Amino acid sequence: MTSESRYDVLIGGQGAAAYAAALYAARYQIKPIVVGEEFGGETAISGSIENYPGYVDIDGFDLMTKFRDQALKYEVPIVGANLERITKQDGEFLSELSDGSKIPSVAVILAIGRERRKLGLPHEEEWIGKGVSYCSTCDAPLYKGRRAVAVAGGGNAAVEGAILLSKYARDIYLVYRREKFFRPEPINLRLLNERENVHQVMGAEIIELIGDDEAGLKAIRLSRPFNGKDVYEVDGVFVEIGADPRAEIPKALKVDLNPETNEVHVDKMMRTNVPGLFAAGDLTDASGPLKQTVTAAAQGAIAALATYQYVSEHRSEQSVRPAKKEAVAKR
Ligand SMILES: Cc1cc2nc3c(=O)[nH]c(=O)nc-3n(C[C@H](O)[C@H](O)[C@H](O)COP(=O)(O)OP(=O)(O)OC[C@H]3O[C@@H](n4cnc5c(N)ncnc54)[C@H](O)[C@@H]3O)c2cc1C
C-alpha cells in the first residue's frame, strides 16, 4: 500500500461492524478500505450462532465469510495489517499500519472491538489450548465426558458458559468473587439454577492454575475453601470475566470515552467528538450491554451513512479508487 492511495474512508477491523460499514460505504459509492490482521472478529470464533436474523443456526466463521464476500462483491480492498496509529492533520486522517504502510483518508470508521480480560495468573497464557480457554461457546464441546471444568466470572457470559458446559462435563464450578451474579439475563439465571451439576462458588476467586507445561492445566486453587477444600481437579478453566474496549488508538486522537465503560462514546449516527471519525460495534457505547453481531452490523451500516454525509461535504478531487486487494483470511 503506498501513501499515494487515498481513500474516502478507512475502516479499522475485520468484524461484523467493519464489514457492514464497508458494504454500506461501497453502496453509497464512497471509497472504503478495510484494514485488520485477523479476519472475522469475535463472531468468527463464536461457534454456532442462533440469533442472527435470517439464519436459524450458522457457524460464526461462515457468517463472517458471507459478510466479507458481500464486501468483496463491491471490490472493497482489504489489507491484512493492524492499525497502529492514526493522526489527523489539515482535516485529513493518516493511518499507520503494522506492515509499515500509511494510508490517508477523508474519514475513519473504527470497529476494532474489545480485548478479552485475563485472570493475570502464572501459566494462564502458556496453557491456552491446554486447559485454559476464553470462549466457552467455541470450546465447550471439547470437554464432552470430562470430569470437571471451572468457569471464572459472574456476568452473563460466565453464566451462559456454565450452562453450556454443564451439557458436556460432569461437574462445573462457577467461581465468582461477589456474592450475587452481575446482571445475568433472567432466563439464564433460571437455567443455571436448574442445572444440578453447576456448583456456584460465590465470594471466591481462582488464585492459582496448577499443572505442568506438558499436560497443561490439572487443577485450580480457590481463594477460600468451598465444601471443605480449596484445590479442585479440573480439566479446563474458562475465563469469562469481561472485555475492555480497544481504546488506545481513539484515546491518542482525543476521542471522548464513556467515563463508566471506557468505550468510545458515539451519538446515534456513530459520530465521535472528532469530526470525520466514526466508530461502531463493541468498541462503542452505542448498544450498552447488548453487544452482539446484529447490533455491531447495524451500527456499521449507520456509521457508513454518517460517513457518506461527511465525505460528501469534505471530499476533494484527489480521491482515487485503487485496484482490488484481498487479505488472506486467518482462522
Ligand atoms: C464466545 C463468544 C460468543 C458469542 N456469541 C454470540 C452469538 O451467539 N450471537 C451474537 O450475536 N453475538 C455473539 N457474540 C458477540 C459478537 O461476536 C460481538 O458482539 C461482535 O463480534 C462484535 O463485532 P465488532 O465488529 O464490533 O467487533 P469484533 O468482532 O471484536 O471485531 C473487531 C475486529 O477488529 C480487529 N482489530 C483489533 N485491533 C485492531 C487494530 N489495531 N487494527 C485493525 N483491526 C483491529 C480484530 O482483529 C477484529 O477483526 C459472541 C462473542 C463471543 C466472544
Ligand as a Chemical Component Dictionary entry (heavy atoms), coordinates in Angstrom:
data_LIG
# 
_chem_comp.id                   LIG 
_chem_comp.type                 NON-POLYMER 
_chem_comp.pdbx_formal_charge   0 
_chem_comp.three_letter_code    LIG 
# 
loop_
_chem_comp_atom.comp_id 
_chem_comp_atom.atom_id 
_chem_comp_atom.alt_atom_id 
_chem_comp_atom.type_symbol 
_chem_comp_atom.charge 
_chem_comp_atom.model_Cartn_x 
_chem_comp_atom.model_Cartn_y 
_chem_comp_atom.model_Cartn_z 
_chem_comp_atom.pdbx_ordinal 
LIG C1  C1  C 0 -17.524 -16.539 22.757 1  
LIG C2  C2  C 0 -18.430 -15.554 22.127 2  
LIG C3  C3  C 0 -19.677 -15.945 21.673 3  
LIG C4  C4  C 0 -20.555 -15.022 21.096 4  
LIG N1  N1  N 0 -21.766 -15.452 20.647 5  
LIG C5  C5  C 0 -22.589 -14.592 20.019 6  
LIG C6  C6  C 0 -23.832 -15.015 19.481 7  
LIG O1  O1  O 0 -24.187 -16.192 19.583 8  
LIG N2  N2  N 0 -24.617 -14.105 18.850 9  
LIG C7  C7  C 0 -24.239 -12.801 18.714 10 
LIG O2  O2  O 0 -24.968 -12.028 18.096 11 
LIG N3  N3  N 0 -23.073 -12.354 19.219 12 
LIG C8  C8  C 0 -22.241 -13.215 19.874 13 
LIG N4  N4  N 0 -21.070 -12.773 20.401 14 
LIG C9  C9  C 0 -20.768 -11.335 20.367 15 
LIG C10 C10 C 0 -20.315 -10.887 18.958 16 
LIG O3  O3  O 0 -19.340 -11.792 18.471 17 
LIG C11 C11 C 0 -19.741 -9.470  19.039 18 
LIG O4  O4  O 0 -20.712 -8.612  19.592 19 
LIG C12 C12 C 0 -19.349 -8.969  17.654 20 
LIG O5  O5  O 0 -18.327 -9.783  17.132 21 
LIG C13 C13 C 0 -18.865 -7.536  17.698 22 
LIG O6  O6  O 0 -18.441 -7.169  16.431 23 
LIG P1  P1  P 0 -17.391 -5.984  16.216 24 
LIG O7  O7  O 0 -17.208 -5.901  14.752 25 
LIG O8  O8  O 0 -17.823 -4.788  16.945 26 
LIG O9  O9  O 0 -16.065 -6.456  16.942 27 
LIG P2  P2  P 0 -15.179 -7.752  16.743 28 
LIG O10 O10 O 0 -15.965 -8.874  16.210 29 
LIG O11 O11 O 0 -14.468 -7.942  18.031 30 
LIG O12 O12 O 0 -14.135 -7.332  15.630 31 
LIG C14 C14 C 0 -13.091 -6.444  15.885 32 
LIG C15 C15 C 0 -12.092 -6.542  14.756 33 
LIG O13 O13 O 0 -11.086 -5.546  14.909 34 
LIG C16 C16 C 0 -9.820  -6.141  14.720 35 
LIG N5  N5  N 0 -8.795  -5.321  15.364 36 
LIG C17 C17 C 0 -8.390  -5.276  16.652 37 
LIG N6  N6  N 0 -7.414  -4.373  16.810 38 
LIG C18 C18 C 0 -7.203  -3.828  15.590 39 
LIG C19 C19 C 0 -6.316  -2.831  15.103 40 
LIG N7  N7  N 0 -5.451  -2.213  15.902 41 
LIG N8  N8  N 0 -6.360  -2.538  13.793 42 
LIG C20 C20 C 0 -7.245  -3.148  12.959 43 
LIG N9  N9  N 0 -8.095  -4.096  13.360 44 
LIG C21 C21 C 0 -8.070  -4.427  14.670 45 
LIG C22 C22 C 0 -9.992  -7.531  15.295 46 
LIG O14 O14 O 0 -8.965  -8.405  14.876 47 
LIG C23 C23 C 0 -11.358 -7.868  14.699 48 
LIG O15 O15 O 0 -11.227 -8.279  13.366 49 
LIG C24 C24 C 0 -20.169 -13.671 20.966 50 
LIG C25 C25 C 0 -18.896 -13.270 21.424 51 
LIG C26 C26 C 0 -18.036 -14.204 21.989 52 
LIG C27 C27 C 0 -16.688 -13.774 22.467 53 
# 
loop_
_chem_comp_bond.comp_id 
_chem_comp_bond.atom_id_1 
_chem_comp_bond.atom_id_2 
_chem_comp_bond.value_order 
_chem_comp_bond.pdbx_ordinal 
LIG C1  C2  SING 1  
LIG C2  C3  SING 2  
LIG C2  C26 DOUB 3  
LIG C3  C4  DOUB 4  
LIG C4  N1  SING 5  
LIG C4  C24 SING 6  
LIG N1  C5  DOUB 7  
LIG C5  C6  SING 8  
LIG C5  C8  SING 9  
LIG C6  O1  DOUB 10 
LIG C6  N2  SING 11 
LIG N2  C7  SING 12 
LIG C7  O2  DOUB 13 
LIG C7  N3  SING 14 
LIG N3  C8  DOUB 15 
LIG C8  N4  SING 16 
LIG N4  C9  SING 17 
LIG N4  C24 SING 18 
LIG C9  C10 SING 19 
LIG C10 O3  SING 20 
LIG C10 C11 SING 21 
LIG C11 O4  SING 22 
LIG C11 C12 SING 23 
LIG C12 O5  SING 24 
LIG C12 C13 SING 25 
LIG C13 O6  SING 26 
LIG O6  P1  SING 27 
LIG P1  O7  DOUB 28 
LIG P1  O8  SING 29 
LIG P1  O9  SING 30 
LIG O9  P2  SING 31 
LIG P2  O10 DOUB 32 
LIG P2  O11 SING 33 
LIG P2  O12 SING 34 
LIG O12 C14 SING 35 
LIG C14 C15 SING 36 
LIG C15 O13 SING 37 
LIG C15 C23 SING 38 
LIG O13 C16 SING 39 
LIG C16 N5  SING 40 
LIG C16 C22 SING 41 
LIG N5  C17 SING 42 
LIG N5  C21 SING 43 
LIG C17 N6  DOUB 44 
LIG N6  C18 SING 45 
LIG C18 C19 SING 46 
LIG C18 C21 DOUB 47 
LIG C19 N7  SING 48 
LIG C19 N8  DOUB 49 
LIG N8  C20 SING 50 
LIG C20 N9  DOUB 51 
LIG N9  C21 SING 52 
LIG C22 O14 SING 53 
LIG C22 C23 SING 54 
LIG C23 O15 SING 55 
LIG C24 C25 DOUB 56 
LIG C25 C26 SING 57 
LIG C26 C27 SING 58 
# 
